[in-house]
Amino acid sequence: MDPLQQAKNKAKATKTADPNPWGFGGSLSTGFDSNILLESVDNPTATNAKGVANGSEVHASYQILNGDTGRLSASGNVEINQYPVEPTAEMIRYGGSLAASWSLGGFDPGVVVGFNKFYLNRDVAANATTINVYVAKVFERNVSILGAGSQYVEYIGNESSTGTTYDISYRHWVLLAPGDINKRLELSWKMSRLQANDDDAAYGTSVPGLGLNWRFGPSKPELGTVDVSGRATYEFRTYHQPADGSEAERQRLATLGGSGDVWLTEHLTAGLYLGYAQRVSNVTLSDYNRLQAGLRLAANW
């Protein structure tokens, strides 16, 4: 369970113990991608191919401990993204995590440790190990989450880009209805630094973000309940100056995304998603535009 989900659980106005410690879910999606990316690396490469994009994901979790002062859970998931017109961009990811959180003096600190393995075109592309710590504070109309973390990524066959990313982040939810996390405005800012084996691959980023989530219907979903959301981010990325003294690469990445989902039962949703991304750089080969749109079916128990 990630820090956001931990904070969601804590923010609920009423909280009762779940007699079933297991959780399961998954999703299927299909749509159009105007610029398919090779996404297993941290600096995605545009293929300039467009066509159908299919996605699938399954996940499971187990609540090991759920007491008044402490919670411990384990989770695992598998994700597959496939592109019939560009099979080399097929990405498979599987991984797991262990999450622990506490209630301490009105605050909710926690830690999440995880591992993910990435396959690109059925070949192992990267292994990622992450550790994130955070502290959340829940108020009637606000939720604040301060976090810090590191991620070591081993790129198979690309030792120069292998390295560790360190980041700090702050997220603030403004609850637009008291105690209701389903109606919220999200503000965020994340700063990170990659230290790679090759100094030319190292970079620093700053990413502000803004989001909105709104549920039409009761807090506990039922047939006809509708969830809509939107999010925008803008990433400033600057690479380490090359050893030859040439100009360092500077990227700017703007993303916009939105979705709408209708609940068919208390466990099943169907909806639409839409996204747009534009990256500009002083290195022309890094520029791209990307539009994504499609349908999604999801289930959770």
C-alpha positions in Angstrom: 0.0 0.0 0.0 1.5 3.4 -1.0 1.6 6.5 1.2 -1.4 8.1 -0.6 -3.6 5.1 0.1 -2.5 5.1 3.8 -3.5 8.7 4.0 -6.8 8.0 2.3 -7.6 5.3 4.9 -6.7 7.6 7.7 -8.8 10.5 6.3 -12.0 8.6 6.1 -14.6 10.0 8.5 -15.6 6.6 9.7 -13.1 3.7 9.9 -14.0 0.1 10.8 -11.8 -2.9 10.8 -12.0 -5.0 7.7 -12.6 -8.6 8.7 -11.0 -9.8 5.4 -7.3 -8.9 5.3 -7.0 -9.8 1.6 -7.5 -7.3 -1.3 -7.6 -8.1 -5.0 -8.1 -6.1 -8.2 -7.2 -5.4 -11.7 -7.9 -3.4 -14.8 -8.1 -3.7 -18.6 -7.8 -0.8 -21.0 -7.6 -0.2 -24.8 -7.2 3.0 -26.7 -5.1 5.1 -29.1 -1.6 6.3 -28.6 -0.3 9.0 -31.0 3.4 8.5 -30.1 4.3 5.2 -28.5 7.3 5.5 -26.1 10.0 3.1 -25.0 9.0 3.5 -21.3 11.1 1.1 -19.3 13.9 3.7 -18.9 13.7 7.0 -16.9 14.2 9.1 -20.0 11.6 7.6 -22.4 12.4 7.6 -26.1 9.7 8.4 -28.7 9.2 5.8 -31.5 7.0 8.2 -33.6 4.7 5.2 -34.1 1.0 5.5 -33.5 -1.8 3.0 -33.0 -3.7 0.8 -30.6 -2.5 0.6 -27.0 -3.7 -2.2 -24.7 -3.0 -2.4 -21.0 -3.7 -4.9 -18.2 -2.9 -4.9 -14.5 -3.6 -7.2 -11.5 -2.7 -6.6 -7.9 -3.2 -8.3 -4.5 -2.6 -7.2 -1.0 -2.6 -8.7 2.5 -3.1 -6.7 5.7 -0.6 -8.4 8.1 -1.3 -6.0 11.0 -4.0 -3.5 11.5 -4.1 -2.1 15.0 -4.8 1.3 16.7 -1.2 2.3 16.6 0.3 0.4 13.7 -0.4 -1.1 10.3 1.6 -3.5 8.2 0.7 -4.7 4.7 2.3 -6.6 1.8 1.3 -6.2 -1.9 2.2 -7.4 -5.3 1.2 -6.5 -8.9 1.8 -7.2 -12.6 1.3 -4.7 -15.4 1.5 -5.3 -19.2 1.4 -2.6 -21.9 1.2 -3.8 -25.5 1.3 -2.0 -28.8 0.5 -4.2 -31.9 2.0 -1.7 -34.3 5.2 -1.3 -32.3 5.9 -4.6 -30.5 9.4 -3.5 -29.5 7.7 -1.1 -27.0 5.9 -3.8 -25.2 6.5 -3.3 -21.5 6.0 -5.8 -18.7 6.5 -4.9 -15.0 6.0 -7.0 -11.9 6.9 -6.2 -8.4 5.9 -6.1 -4.7 6.1 -3.9 -1.7 6.0 -3.9 2.1 4.3 -0.9 3.8 4.3 0.0 7.5 2.6 3.0 9.2 1.9 4.2 12.7 -0.2 6.8 14.6 2.0 8.9 16.7 1.1 12.2 18.4 -1.6 13.1 15.9 0.7 12.3 12.9 0.9 9.2 10.7 4.5 8.3 9.7 5.3 5.4 7.5 7.7 3.6 5.3 7.3 1.7 2.0 10.0 -0.7 0.6 9.5 -2.1 -2.9 11.0 -3.9 -5.9 10.1 -3.9 -9.6 11.5 -5.7 -12.6 10.9 -4.3 -16.1 10.9 -6.2 -19.4 11.0 -4.4 -22.7 10.1 -6.5 -25.8 10.2 -9.6 -23.5 13.9 -8.9 -22.5 14.9 -7.8 -19.0 15.5 -4.1 -19.2 15.8 -2.8 -15.6 15.5 -3.7 -11.9 14.3 -1.0 -9.5 14.5 -1.0 -5.6 12.8 1.8 -3.8 12.5 3.0 -0.2 10.2 5.8 0.7 9.4 7.4 4.1 6.7 9.9 4.8 4.6 11.6 7.5 1.0 12.5 7.0 -1.2 14.8 9.0 -5.0 14.6 8.6 -7.3 17.6 9.4 -11.0 18.0 8.8 -10.5 19.9 5.6 -6.9 19.2 4.7 -4.4 16.3 4.4 -0.6 17.0 4.3 2.0 14.4 3.2 5.7 15.1 3.4 7.9 12.4 1.9 11.5 11.5 1.0 12.9 8.5 -0.8 15.5 6.8 -3.0 15.3 4.5 -5.9 18.2 2.4 -7.2 17.7 1.4 -10.9 19.9 -1.1 -12.6 19.7 -0.8 -16.3 20.5 -4.2 -17.9 23.0 -3.6 -20.8 23.2 0.1 -20.0 25.6 0.3 -17.0 26.3 4.0 -17.6 22.7 5.0 -16.8 22.5 2.8 -13.7 22.2 4.9 -10.5 20.2 6.1 -7.6 17.5 8.8 -7.6 16.9 10.7 -4.3 13.8 12.8 -3.9 11.8 14.9 -1.5 8.1 15.7 -2.0 5.2 17.5 -0.5 1.5 16.8 -1.3 -1.4 18.7 0.1 -5.1 17.8 -0.3 -7.8 20.4 0.2 -10.9 18.5 1.1 -13.8 20.4 -0.6 -16.3 18.7 1.7 -15.3 18.2 5.4 -13.8 14.7 5.9 -14.6 13.6 2.3 -11.4 12.6 0.4 -13.5 11.9 -2.7 -13.9 15.6 -3.2 -10.5 17.1 -3.1 -8.0 19.5 -4.7 -4.4 18.2 -4.8 -1.3 20.3 -4.8 2.1 18.8 -5.1 5.8 19.5 -5.5 8.6 17.0 -6.0 12.3 17.6 -6.4 14.8 14.8 -7.3 18.4 14.1 -8.2 19.8 11.2 -10.1 23.4 10.1 -9.4 24.3 7.8 -12.3 27.5 5.9 -13.0 28.1 8.1 -16.0 28.0 11.8 -15.0 26.5 12.7 -18.4 23.4 10.7 -17.4 22.9 12.5 -14.1 20.2 15.1 -13.7 18.0 17.1 -11.3 14.3 17.7 -11.6 11.6 19.9 -10.1 7.9 18.9 -10.7 4.9 21.0 -9.5 1.5 19.4 -9.9 -2.2 20.2 -9.6 -5.1 17.8 -9.5 -8.8 17.6 -8.8 -11.0 14.6 -7.8 -14.8 14.7 -7.5 -17.3 11.9 -6.8 -20.9 12.4 -7.9 -22.9 10.3 -5.5 -22.5 8.8 -2.0 -19.1 8.3 -0.5 -19.6 4.6 -0.6 -20.0 3.9 -4.3 -23.1 2.2 -5.8 -24.6 1.7 -9.2 -24.5 5.1 -11.0 -21.8 6.7 -8.8 -19.4 8.7 -11.0 -15.8 9.6 -10.3 -14.0 12.3 -12.4 -10.4 13.4 -12.0 -7.9 15.6 -13.7 -4.2 16.3 -13.2 -1.5 18.6 -14.6 2.3 18.6 -14.0 5.2 20.5 -15.4 8.7 19.0 -15.1 11.9 21.0 -15.2 14.9 18.7 -15.8 18.5 19.6 -16.2 21.3 17.1 -17.0 24.9 17.3 -15.8 27.2 19.2 -18.1 29.1 16.8 -20.4 32.8 16.3 -19.8 33.6 17.9 -23.1 32.2 21.2 -21.9 29.3 21.3 -24.3 25.9 22.6 -23.2 23.9 20.5 -20.7 20.6 19.2 -21.9 17.5 20.9 -20.4 14.1 19.3 -20.8 10.6 20.7 -20.0 7.8 18.1 -19.8 4.1 19.2 -19.6 1.5 16.6 -18.9 -2.3 16.9 -18.8 -4.6 14.0 -17.9 -8.2 13.3 -17.0 -10.6 10.4 -16.5 -14.2 9.6 -15.8 -15.5 6.3 -14.3 -19.0 5.1 -13.5 -19.5 2.4 -10.9 -21.5 -0.6 -12.2 -21.4 -2.3 -8.8 -19.7 -1.6 -5.5 -16.6 -3.4 -7.0 -16.6 -2.7 -10.7 -16.1 0.5 -12.7 -16.0 1.4 -16.4 -14.7 4.7 -17.8 -12.7 6.8 -20.2 -9.2 8.3 -19.9 -7.4 11.1 -21.8 -3.9 12.3 -21.6 -1.5 14.7 -23.4 2.2 15.2 -23.0 4.7 17.5 -24.6 8.5 17.4 -24.0 10.8 20.2 -25.4 14.5 20.2 -25.1 17.6 22.1 -26.3 18.5 18.7 -27.8 16.0 18.4 -30.6 16.0 14.5 -30.6 14.4 14.6 -27.2 11.3 16.5 -28.3 8.0 14.8 -28.6 4.2 15.2 -28.4 1.9 12.4 -27.3 -1.9 12.0 -27.1 -3.6 9.1 -25.4 -7.3 8.2 -25.2 -9.2 5.1 -24.4 -11.6 2.9 -22.4 -10.9 1.2 -19.1 -12.6 -1.5 -17.0 -11.5 -2.0 -13.4 -12.4 -4.1 -10.4 -11.4 -4.1 -6.7 -12.3 -6.2 -3.7 
